Amino acid sequence: MLSNDHQQFSKKHILCQERIRQARLAFNLSVGFVGASAAFTLGGIIFMFAGGYISPGVYAALGGLTAVGRHCMQLNREANDRLDRMVKELDNFTKIE
């Protein structure tokens, strides 16, 4: 019986490590896209005030970059929600023992 509990705990531990890795990657990805979007937007504003011309294609690309950043933030939020649920499940599992 103890061996089965230990195997179940080690499987949950492996699952936890994978979820943590995915959450970390989602966070890093979202920070990268949000940072790039902010940098490009700020650069575009400075370029426009300096008298430069920005084509509509660049605006479309910036809009796409912003949309991707928003999607990455949603992935990050979902990963954090899964981690929170996983921690509650692990707390319940360790209380049973």
PyMOL commands that set and color helices and strands:
alter all, ss='L'
color gray80, all
select helices_A, chain A and resi 2-49+56-96
alter helices_A, ss='H'
color red, helices_A
deselect
rebuild
show_as cartoon
